[in-house]
Amino acid sequence: MSNEDINRSFEILGLKPDADVEEIKQAYRDLMTVWQPDKYADNSRLREQADEKITEIVGAYNTILAHKKEHESRQAQPDEQIEKVTTVIDSDDAHESIEPERQPDKSSFESSGEVKTGAVSDKAVKFFLMTCGFGVGQRLTALIKFSNPTETFFITTIIVSLCGLACWFIGRWLMRIINEKDSPKQAKIKLAWIACILGFVISLLIIVALNIVKSEIKSKEYSNCLDSIDIVKHNKNIESNPNDVKAYYCRGVVYYFIGIAQSQTIAYDRAITDFNKAIELNPKYAAAYADRGQAYRELGNYNQALADSNKAIELDQKNPFFHLYRGNTYDGLGNYDQAIVDFNKAIEINPKYVGAYHSRGEVYLKLGNYNQAIVDFNKAIEINSIFFPLYSSRGKAYHELGNYNQAIADYSKVIELDPKYAGAYFNRGLVHLKAGNTNKGIEDMKIAARLDHKDAQNALRAVGIEW
């Protein structure tokens, strides 16, 4: 593939060439959502244009992924021969005498009724084992059930054992910080306080760490499915393991995007079937509910879509995608106030979520609150300045407010980012005509008509102008 093809592919996705894989996947998802052909079911011209954009987006996405993989393979270098290092230990040093550790003065333990520090250390170790083991087991069980329910017992046992071993060494270390001259009672008090403090700190760190891992798994779960859009690969995974929850989910995601790209109802049905199976295997699989809701929404079943979005949010209230999906469903139902509530929540969770600002701005456009819509589009552009649909949406808001110069500037930016977007020429032509720039307006209309924009062709045909 040529550098020109690669650069063009990045431009189509609204990305810079140095974008990382996560940014590429996010841009792909955003564009696929923006250009869903079903949005234009009542306008055949716009639907055809959306179909062309989807084909272009999918092609660009595949080109960039192939380029990334090729680049990574060139970067990989064969391992250099590992240099063998022989450590020679001088025999004198190896056998030099070691002074025995100083033993505690047993006279300090004269009272037979008091517990010795050795006995206290055993209790401390047991305390650590119990505290850490319980904390790890509880949190890890919840984590593993999310990703693979069949491995819960095995992995939990391993982690708890490792934690127990670590706590054993901590217990031994504790004994070294106990002053040998301390009385058994003083030693016991010290150990009790240290055990309580460290037990609390360790348990807290474990809970925080496992929650971070769980969150990371969820954030990457969706994008990882887009590493391969090959149905055959997921079919093989399912054949080799009929209980592979992730394989059913990922295949459902691929079918969902096929439905968007090719406007195939059957693809959405297949996606729903796979999401059903994933939910059957793991009833707490939040992402499967969320994406099944997306498929139902594309089929026009908004009530079922809403039910699935509610379930996904019930299982994971901190996922901004789920609130965006439900907000879009409320938007489709005409419940704009509730849609804004969900978009607000998505932004609260992730203040840099471009999709949430864009969707909220679109709702404000429908409500006629053009100034607030512009605020949202401005914020989204501040985060991602090369995502051209944002400029197109802001141009509409400025157009409605009668700010023609700014509207023209925004449509010009869209054309700069996507020179083949006929809708931008058509919209800019309309604004030029309203602003009294007749020649410029007609010229934009001609370009739009040559790009097969039906409304532009009809408008020019009506006044007898060739394009």
KOLVO-879833 format. One record per residue (C-alpha): residue number from 1; residue in one letter; y, x, z. Coordinates in Angstrom, 3 decimals. Each point is the difference from the previous one (the first is absolute). Layout:
<sites>
SITE:seq:type:py:px:pz
SITE:NUM:A:Y:X:Z
...
</sites>
This chain:
<sites>
SITE:seq:type:py:px:pz
SITE:1:M:0.000:0.000:0.000
SITE:2:S:3.487:1.300:-0.829
SITE:3:N:2.803:0.629:2.486
SITE:4:E:1.977:-2.705:-1.788
SITE:5:D:-2.758:-2.557:0.687
SITE:6:I:-0.163:1.048:3.645
SITE:7:N:3.775:-0.142:0.510
SITE:8:R:0.126:-3.371:-1.749
SITE:9:S:-2.743:-1.293:2.298
SITE:10:F:1.986:1.035:3.083
SITE:11:E:3.077:-1.760:-1.445
SITE:12:I:-1.998:-3.198:-0.565
SITE:13:L:-1.015:-0.047:3.668
SITE:14:G:3.551:0.818:1.044
SITE:15:L:-1.016:3.312:1.562
SITE:16:K:1.036:3.613:-0.090
SITE:17:P:-2.573:2.560:-1.246
SITE:18:D:-0.393:1.432:3.508
SITE:19:A:-1.090:-3.348:1.487
SITE:20:D:-3.087:0.208:2.175
SITE:21:V:-3.136:-2.118:-0.392
SITE:22:E:1.039:-2.567:2.634
SITE:23:E:3.372:-0.543:-1.725
SITE:24:I:-1.781:-0.396:-3.354
SITE:25:K:-2.367:-2.634:1.385
SITE:26:Q:2.822:-1.853:1.774
SITE:27:A:2.093:-0.095:-3.189
SITE:28:Y:-3.027:-1.241:-1.947
SITE:29:R:-0.615:-2.828:2.458
SITE:30:D:3.679:-0.965:0.051
SITE:31:L:0.278:-0.118:-3.795
SITE:32:M:-3.237:-1.948:-0.376
SITE:33:T:1.419:-2.545:2.438
SITE:34:V:3.392:-0.165:-1.746
SITE:35:W:-1.513:-0.479:-3.458
SITE:36:Q:-2.683:-2.552:0.805
SITE:37:P:-0.340:-2.083:-3.194
SITE:38:D:-0.756:-3.139:2.012
SITE:39:K:3.601:-0.016:1.181
SITE:40:Y:0.987:-0.909:-3.551
SITE:41:A:-2.620:-2.650:-0.688
SITE:42:D:2.669:-2.381:-1.300
SITE:43:N:1.583:2.541:-2.348
SITE:44:S:-2.328:1.427:-2.647
SITE:45:R:2.512:2.634:-1.100
SITE:46:L:0.466:1.431:3.468
SITE:47:R:-3.735:-0.229:0.622
SITE:48:E:-0.700:2.080:-3.124
SITE:49:Q:2.569:2.516:1.125
SITE:50:A:-1.585:0.150:3.468
SITE:51:D:-3.429:0.569:-1.591
SITE:52:E:1.428:2.931:-1.957
SITE:53:K:1.608:1.454:3.121
SITE:54:I:-3.250:-0.298:1.963
SITE:55:T:-1.895:1.816:-2.766
SITE:56:E:2.683:2.692:-0.023
SITE:57:I:-0.075:0.354:3.802
SITE:58:V:-3.804:0.272:0.158
SITE:59:G:0.029:2.605:-2.774
SITE:60:A:2.707:2.018:1.749
SITE:61:Y:-1.839:-0.184:3.309
SITE:62:N:-3.248:1.257:-1.549
SITE:63:T:1.854:2.790:-1.826
SITE:64:I:1.662:1.195:3.220
SITE:65:L:-3.263:-0.101:1.959
SITE:66:A:-1.747:2.010:-2.717
SITE:67:H:2.893:2.472:-0.020
SITE:68:K:-0.150:0.375:3.792
SITE:69:K:-3.751:0.643:-0.042
SITE:70:E:0.344:2.512:-2.848
SITE:71:H:2.812:1.749:1.854
SITE:72:E:-2.044:0.192:3.200
SITE:73:S:-3.011:1.425:-1.857
SITE:74:R:2.176:2.742:-1.502
SITE:75:Q:1.409:0.793:3.415
SITE:76:A:-3.446:0.454:1.500
SITE:77:Q:-1.052:3.636:0.003
SITE:78:P:-3.534:1.299:0.547
SITE:79:D:-0.568:1.175:3.497
SITE:80:E:0.481:3.690:0.380
SITE:81:Q:-2.870:2.003:1.341
SITE:82:I:0.088:-0.221:3.752
SITE:83:E:0.559:3.390:1.516
SITE:84:K:-2.623:0.895:2.518
SITE:85:V:1.403:1.221:3.247
SITE:86:T:-2.218:1.865:2.387
SITE:87:T:1.184:0.215:3.563
SITE:88:V:-1.269:3.035:1.717
SITE:89:I:-0.025:-0.238:3.759
SITE:90:D:0.075:3.253:1.816
SITE:91:S:-3.041:0.231:2.227
SITE:92:D:2.057:1.319:2.909
SITE:93:D:2.385:-2.942:-0.265
SITE:94:A:-2.874:-2.433:-0.357
SITE:95:H:-1.635:1.132:3.201
SITE:96:E:2.957:0.766:2.164
SITE:97:S:-0.332:-1.410:3.464
SITE:98:I:1.585:-3.320:0.819
SITE:99:E:1.313:-0.580:3.424
SITE:100:P:-1.700:-3.046:1.534
SITE:101:E:2.167:-2.994:0.645
SITE:102:R:1.367:-0.264:3.448
SITE:103:Q:-1.917:-2.593:1.960
SITE:104:P:1.810:-2.492:2.179
SITE:105:D:0.060:0.531:3.687
SITE:106:K:-2.722:-2.257:1.329
SITE:107:S:1.591:0.057:3.424
SITE:108:S:2.559:-2.452:-1.335
SITE:109:F:-2.755:-2.593:-0.272
SITE:110:E:-1.098:0.068:3.620
SITE:111:S:0.096:-3.723:0.456
SITE:112:S:-3.342:-1.389:-1.237
SITE:113:G:1.518:-3.443:-0.418
SITE:114:E:2.328:1.037:-2.875
SITE:115:V:-0.906:0.113:-3.697
SITE:116:K:0.085:3.410:-1.695
SITE:117:T:2.085:0.634:-3.094
SITE:118:G:-3.130:0.390:-2.135
SITE:119:A:-1.050:-3.549:0.853
SITE:120:V:3.507:-1.225:-0.675
SITE:121:S:-0.020:1.643:-3.460
SITE:122:D:-3.176:-1.851:-0.918
SITE:123:K:1.669:-3.295:0.840
SITE:124:A:3.060:1.012:-2.017
SITE:125:V:-2.128:0.801:-3.030
SITE:126:K:-1.794:-3.340:0.277
SITE:127:F:3.374:-1.729:0.251
SITE:128:F:1.179:1.676:-3.195
SITE:129:L:-3.223:-0.838:-1.810
SITE:130:M:0.262:-3.643:0.984
SITE:131:T:3.734:-0.335:-0.800
SITE:132:C:-0.047:1.825:-3.324
SITE:133:G:-3.323:-1.424:-1.088
SITE:134:F:1.109:-3.573:0.650
SITE:135:G:3.364:0.474:-1.716
SITE:136:V:-1.498:1.664:-3.068
SITE:137:G:-2.896:-2.426:-0.243
SITE:138:Q:2.239:-3.048:0.160
SITE:139:R:2.562:1.172:-2.528
SITE:140:L:-2.465:1.679:-2.319
SITE:141:T:-2.200:-3.085:-0.136
SITE:142:A:2.981:-2.052:-1.182
SITE:143:L:0.907:2.668:-2.551
SITE:144:I:-3.449:0.485:-1.457
SITE:145:K:-0.691:-3.724:-0.221
SITE:146:F:3.040:-0.220:-2.244
SITE:147:S:-1.250:2.612:-2.475
SITE:148:N:-3.785:-0.229:0.211
SITE:149:P:-1.725:-2.223:2.560
SITE:150:T:-3.408:1.624:-0.524
SITE:151:E:1.087:3.380:1.381
SITE:152:T:1.601:-1.129:3.253
SITE:153:F:-2.701:1.048:2.491
SITE:154:F:-0.784:3.352:-1.612
SITE:155:I:3.590:1.235:-0.330
SITE:156:T:1.038:-1.387:3.374
SITE:157:T:-2.856:1.899:1.663
SITE:158:I:1.018:3.271:-1.662
SITE:159:I:3.672:-0.301:0.914
SITE:160:V:-0.680:-1.023:3.585
SITE:161:S:-2.397:2.951:0.386
SITE:162:L:2.594:2.425:-1.325
SITE:163:C:2.596:-1.484:2.320
SITE:164:G:-2.402:0.342:2.913
SITE:165:L:-0.589:3.663:-0.818
SITE:166:A:3.747:0.607:-0.147
SITE:167:C:0.432:-1.707:3.349
SITE:168:W:-2.721:2.180:1.501
SITE:169:F:2.006:3.116:-0.877
SITE:170:I:3.147:-1.628:1.332
SITE:171:G:-1.793:-0.590:3.279
SITE:172:R:-1.034:3.654:0.194
SITE:173:W:3.561:1.044:-0.765
SITE:174:L:1.310:-2.222:2.756
SITE:175:M:-2.030:1.890:2.561
SITE:176:R:1.766:3.211:-0.955
SITE:177:I:3.408:-1.400:0.862
SITE:178:I:-1.131:-1.016:3.467
SITE:179:N:1.123:2.593:2.518
SITE:180:E:-2.995:1.579:1.628
SITE:181:K:1.773:-0.161:3.337
SITE:182:D:0.523:-3.750:-0.269
SITE:183:S:-1.953:-2.038:2.473
SITE:184:P:-2.613:-2.334:-1.494
SITE:185:K:2.264:-2.951:0.749
SITE:186:Q:2.943:1.601:-1.820
SITE:187:A:-2.209:0.894:-2.947
SITE:188:K:-1.305:-3.547:-0.215
SITE:189:I:3.521:-1.464:-0.012
SITE:190:K:1.104:2.440:-2.705
SITE:191:L:-2.963:-0.798:-2.189
SITE:192:A:0.447:-3.738:0.426
SITE:193:W:3.648:0.138:-1.109
SITE:194:I:-0.704:2.329:-2.921
SITE:195:A:-2.953:-2.103:-1.106
SITE:196:C:2.075:-3.182:0.027
SITE:197:I:2.902:1.549:-1.917
SITE:198:L:-2.103:1.782:-2.617
SITE:199:G:-2.332:-2.958:-0.361
SITE:200:F:2.954:-2.256:-0.764
SITE:201:V:1.589:2.494:-2.428
SITE:202:I:-3.252:0.648:-1.873
SITE:203:S:-0.815:-3.694:-0.312
SITE:204:L:3.531:-0.716:-1.238
SITE:205:L:-0.166:2.789:-2.589
SITE:206:I:-3.378:-1.220:-1.217
SITE:207:I:1.271:-3.558:-0.409
SITE:208:V:3.124:1.168:-1.864
SITE:209:A:-1.982:2.365:-2.245
SITE:210:L:-2.596:-2.586:-0.945
SITE:211:N:2.670:-2.612:-0.712
SITE:212:I:1.736:2.492:-2.295
SITE:213:V:-3.284:0.658:-1.806
SITE:214:K:-0.635:-3.740:-0.295
SITE:215:S:3.481:-0.556:-1.385
SITE:216:E:-0.456:2.845:-2.481
SITE:217:I:-3.285:-1.459:-1.203
SITE:218:K:1.642:-3.374:-0.573
SITE:219:S:3.011:1.432:-1.817
SITE:220:K:-2.178:2.013:-2.395
SITE:221:E:-2.736:-2.583:-0.362
SITE:222:Y:1.672:-1.955:-2.778
SITE:223:S:1.261:3.008:-1.943
SITE:224:N:-3.377:1.773:0.146
SITE:225:C:-1.524:-2.872:-1.956
SITE:226:L:2.377:0.875:-2.838
SITE:227:D:-1.376:3.537:-0.228
SITE:228:S:-2.517:-1.499:-2.383
SITE:229:I:0.567:-3.141:-2.040
SITE:230:D:-3.498:0.323:-1.453
SITE:231:I:-2.058:-3.091:0.811
SITE:232:V:-3.215:1.900:-0.808
SITE:233:K:0.591:2.451:2.829
SITE:234:H:0.359:-2.784:2.559
SITE:235:N:-3.053:-1.766:-1.457
SITE:236:K:-2.079:3.129:0.578
SITE:237:N:1.252:0.306:3.561
SITE:238:I:-1.016:-3.584:0.681
SITE:239:E:-3.406:0.497:-1.631
SITE:240:S:-0.669:3.031:2.186
SITE:241:N:1.232:-1.787:3.134
SITE:242:P:0.153:-3.825:-0.185
SITE:243:N:1.801:-0.031:3.369
SITE:244:D:2.812:2.341:-1.058
SITE:245:V:3.034:-1.983:1.158
SITE:246:K:2.521:2.369:-1.553
SITE:247:A:-1.715:-0.114:-3.412
SITE:248:Y:0.251:-3.801:-0.161
SITE:249:Y:3.615:0.135:1.123
SITE:250:C:0.985:2.680:-2.526
SITE:251:R:-1.747:-1.764:-2.850
SITE:252:G:1.882:-3.150:0.974
SITE:253:V:3.288:1.919:-0.146
SITE:254:V:-0.840:1.284:-3.502
SITE:255:Y:-0.903:-3.510:-1.200
SITE:256:Y:3.289:-1.247:1.465
SITE:257:F:2.021:2.503:-2.042
SITE:258:I:-2.033:-0.781:-3.094
SITE:259:G:1.004:-3.618:0.543
SITE:260:I:3.675:1.009:0.120
SITE:261:A:-0.229:2.328:-2.996
SITE:262:Q:-1.941:-2.338:-2.258
SITE:263:S:0.923:-3.408:1.459
SITE:264:Q:-3.693:-0.737:0.528
SITE:265:T:-0.797:-2.824:2.378
SITE:266:I:-3.617:1.129:0.110
SITE:267:A:1.096:3.405:1.293
SITE:268:Y:1.745:-1.647:2.960
SITE:269:D:-3.144:-2.056:0.659
SITE:270:R:-2.107:3.167:0.030
SITE:271:A:2.487:1.671:2.315
SITE:272:I:-0.260:-2.925:2.417
SITE:273:T:-3.811:0.190:-0.115
SITE:274:D:0.109:3.687:0.977
SITE:275:F:2.544:-0.578:2.752
SITE:276:N:-2.236:-2.804:1.311
SITE:277:K:-2.923:2.431:0.210
SITE:278:A:2.100:2.626:1.762
SITE:279:I:1.120:-2.601:2.550
SITE:280:E:-3.595:-1.178:0.442
SITE:281:L:-1.042:3.571:0.861
SITE:282:N:3.045:0.601:2.187
SITE:283:P:1.750:-3.195:1.195
SITE:284:K:2.866:2.089:1.402
SITE:285:Y:0.854:1.714:-3.299
SITE:286:A:3.725:-0.816:-0.097
SITE:287:A:0.679:1.555:-3.415
SITE:288:A:-2.714:-2.117:-1.618
SITE:289:Y:1.629:-3.199:1.288
SITE:290:A:3.426:1.187:-1.166
SITE:291:D:-1.098:0.858:-3.522
SITE:292:R:-2.136:-3.095:-0.341
SITE:293:G:3.175:-1.904:0.801
SITE:294:Q:1.760:1.882:-2.800
SITE:295:A:-2.691:-1.064:-2.467
SITE:296:Y:0.235:-3.622:1.142
SITE:297:R:3.778:0.147:-0.421
SITE:298:E:-0.383:1.200:-3.598
SITE:299:L:-2.288:-2.974:-0.615
SITE:300:G:2.651:-2.337:1.405
SITE:301:N:-1.967:-0.821:3.153
SITE:302:Y:2.895:0.635:2.383
SITE:303:N:-1.505:-1.791:2.990
SITE:304:Q:-3.130:2.179:-0.022
SITE:305:A:2.184:3.055:-0.626
SITE:306:L:2.076:-0.887:3.048
SITE:307:A:-3.110:-0.484:2.145
SITE:308:D:-1.311:3.439:-0.990
SITE:309:S:3.351:1.660:0.627
SITE:310:N:0.155:-1.595:3.441
SITE:311:K:-3.479:1.331:0.812
SITE:312:A:0.867:3.498:-1.200
SITE:313:I:3.130:0.060:2.167
SITE:314:E:-1.965:-1.362:2.958
SITE:315:L:-2.342:3.005:-0.330
SITE:316:D:2.757:2.534:-0.671
SITE:317:Q:3.545:-1.003:0.861
SITE:318:K:1.465:3.436:-0.748
SITE:319:N:-0.868:0.212:-3.692
SITE:320:P:3.161:-0.482:-2.116
SITE:321:F:-2.019:-0.807:-3.141
SITE:322:F:-1.509:-3.069:1.628
SITE:323:H:3.431:-1.376:0.945
SITE:324:L:1.247:0.659:-3.540
SITE:325:Y:-2.988:-1.874:-1.448
SITE:326:R:0.569:-2.985:2.267
SITE:327:G:3.711:0.080:-0.760
SITE:328:N:-0.761:-0.126:-3.737
SITE:329:T:-2.335:-2.933:0.631
SITE:330:Y:2.710:-1.877:1.897
SITE:331:D:2.345:0.821:-2.881
SITE:332:G:-2.465:-1.600:-2.421
SITE:333:L:-0.165:-3.082:2.226
SITE:334:G:3.799:-0.245:0.005
SITE:335:N:0.199:0.724:3.734
SITE:336:Y:2.718:2.610:-0.360
SITE:337:D:1.016:0.127:3.656
SITE:338:Q:-3.516:0.880:1.120
SITE:339:A:-0.314:2.481:-2.850
SITE:340:I:3.095:1.817:1.271
SITE:341:V:-1.494:0.096:3.520
SITE:342:D:-3.062:1.818:-1.336
SITE:343:F:2.044:2.381:-2.134
SITE:344:N:2.113:0.775:3.068
SITE:345:K:-3.163:0.809:1.941
SITE:346:A:-1.301:2.270:-2.756
SITE:347:I:3.303:1.900:0.029
SITE:348:E:-0.052:0.197:3.800
SITE:349:I:-3.439:1.648:-0.168
SITE:350:N:0.946:2.273:-2.905
SITE:351:P:3.761:0.381:-0.477
SITE:352:K:-0.602:1.804:-3.320
SITE:353:Y:-2.165:-2.675:-1.598
SITE:354:V:1.634:-0.454:-3.414
SITE:355:G:-2.178:-2.982:-0.918
SITE:356:A:1.161:-1.964:3.045
SITE:357:Y:3.698:0.583:-0.733
SITE:358:H:-0.543:-0.936:-3.653
SITE:359:S:-1.903:-3.196:0.795
SITE:360:R:2.527:-1.059:2.640
SITE:361:G:2.819:0.645:-2.459
SITE:362:E:-1.729:-2.161:-2.610
SITE:363:V:-0.229:-2.868:2.512
SITE:364:Y:3.693:0.372:0.796
SITE:365:L:0.669:-0.238:-3.757
SITE:366:K:-1.871:-3.310:-0.118
SITE:367:L:2.027:-1.246:2.971
SITE:368:G:3.259:0.973:-1.704
SITE:369:N:0.806:2.575:2.691
SITE:370:Y:0.919:2.642:-2.563
SITE:371:N:1.891:2.337:2.327
SITE:372:Q:-2.941:0.250:2.406
SITE:373:A:-2.328:0.526:-2.942
SITE:374:I:2.153:2.931:-1.132
SITE:375:V:-0.180:1.499:3.505
SITE:376:D:-3.802:-0.057:-0.189
SITE:377:F:-0.100:1.420:-3.529
SITE:378:N:2.420:2.757:1.038
SITE:379:K:-2.261:0.976:2.892
SITE:380:A:-3.066:0.022:-2.222
SITE:381:I:1.783:2.151:-2.606
SITE:382:E:1.077:2.374:2.757
SITE:383:I:-3.696:0.517:0.806
SITE:384:N:-1.246:0.073:-3.614
SITE:385:S:2.718:0.613:-2.547
SITE:386:I:-2.246:0.026:-3.085
SITE:387:F:-1.790:-3.348:0.419
SITE:388:F:1.732:-1.852:-2.840
SITE:389:P:-0.860:-3.627:1.010
SITE:390:L:2.376:0.475:2.943
SITE:391:Y:2.938:0.625:-2.344
SITE:392:S:-0.995:-2.982:-2.142
SITE:393:S:-0.054:-2.280:3.059
SITE:394:R:3.322:1.329:1.273
SITE:395:G:1.475:-0.461:-3.481
SITE:396:K:-0.925:-3.698:0.163
SITE:397:A:1.768:-0.339:3.348
SITE:398:Y:3.167:1.694:-1.289
SITE:399:H:-0.175:-2.174:-3.132
SITE:400:E:-0.100:-3.167:2.118
SITE:401:L:2.981:1.249:2.037
SITE:402:G:1.983:0.627:-3.186
SITE:403:N:0.113:3.758:0.587
SITE:404:Y:-0.746:0.767:-3.627
SITE:405:N:0.825:3.708:0.063
SITE:406:Q:-2.472:0.667:2.798
SITE:407:A:-2.607:-2.230:-1.639
SITE:408:I:0.370:1.943:-3.255
SITE:409:A:-0.328:3.276:1.921
SITE:410:D:-3.244:-1.177:1.618
SITE:411:Y:-1.538:-1.210:-3.267
SITE:412:S:1.028:3.302:-1.594
SITE:413:K:-1.860:1.824:2.773
SITE:414:V:-3.104:-2.079:-0.724
SITE:415:I:0.239:0.994:-3.670
SITE:416:E:0.434:3.637:0.980
SITE:417:L:-3.202:-0.171:2.073
SITE:418:D:-1.928:-2.129:-2.519
SITE:419:P:1.557:0.110:-3.501
SITE:420:K:-2.562:-2.472:-1.367
SITE:421:Y:0.649:-2.775:2.501
SITE:422:A:1.268:-2.777:-2.266
SITE:423:G:1.052:-2.217:2.903
SITE:424:A:2.599:2.528:1.158
SITE:425:Y:1.664:0.064:-3.445
SITE:426:F:-0.031:-3.800:-0.140
SITE:427:N:1.517:-0.382:3.466
SITE:428:R:2.623:2.679:-0.635
SITE:429:G:0.836:-1.698:-3.300
SITE:430:L:0.564:-3.306:1.792
SITE:431:V:2.344:1.653:2.501
SITE:432:H:1.918:1.765:-2.778
SITE:433:L:0.488:-3.318:-1.779
SITE:434:K:1.228:-1.686:3.187
SITE:435:A:2.347:2.929:0.635
SITE:436:G:1.448:-0.350:-3.503
SITE:437:N:-1.679:3.127:-1.405
SITE:438:T:-1.325:-1.853:-3.055
SITE:439:N:-0.986:2.991:-2.133
SITE:440:K:-1.848:1.712:2.825
SITE:441:G:-1.700:-3.250:0.943
SITE:442:I:-1.247:-0.607:-3.550
SITE:443:E:-1.207:3.606:-0.283
SITE:444:D:-2.030:-0.347:3.219
SITE:445:M:-1.422:-3.287:-1.247
SITE:446:K:-1.081:1.681:-3.248
SITE:447:I:-1.793:2.779:1.906
SITE:448:A:-1.722:-2.567:2.196
SITE:449:A:-1.044:-1.983:-3.091
SITE:450:R:-1.429:3.124:-1.644
SITE:451:L:-2.022:0.523:3.199
SITE:452:D:-1.435:-3.497:-0.597
SITE:453:H:2.050:-1.849:2.619
SITE:454:K:-0.436:-3.624:-1.129
SITE:455:D:3.128:-1.403:1.670
SITE:456:A:2.127:2.708:-1.633
SITE:457:Q:-1.556:-0.722:-3.387
SITE:458:N:0.612:-3.733:0.352
SITE:459:A:3.612:0.532:1.107
SITE:460:L:0.794:2.270:-2.959
SITE:461:R:-1.859:-2.243:-2.432
SITE:462:A:2.080:-2.982:1.194
SITE:463:V:3.259:1.691:-1.042
SITE:464:G:-1.426:1.532:-3.167
SITE:465:I:-0.024:3.642:1.116
SITE:466:E:-2.704:2.350:-1.274
SITE:467:W:-1.455:2.610:2.293
</sites>
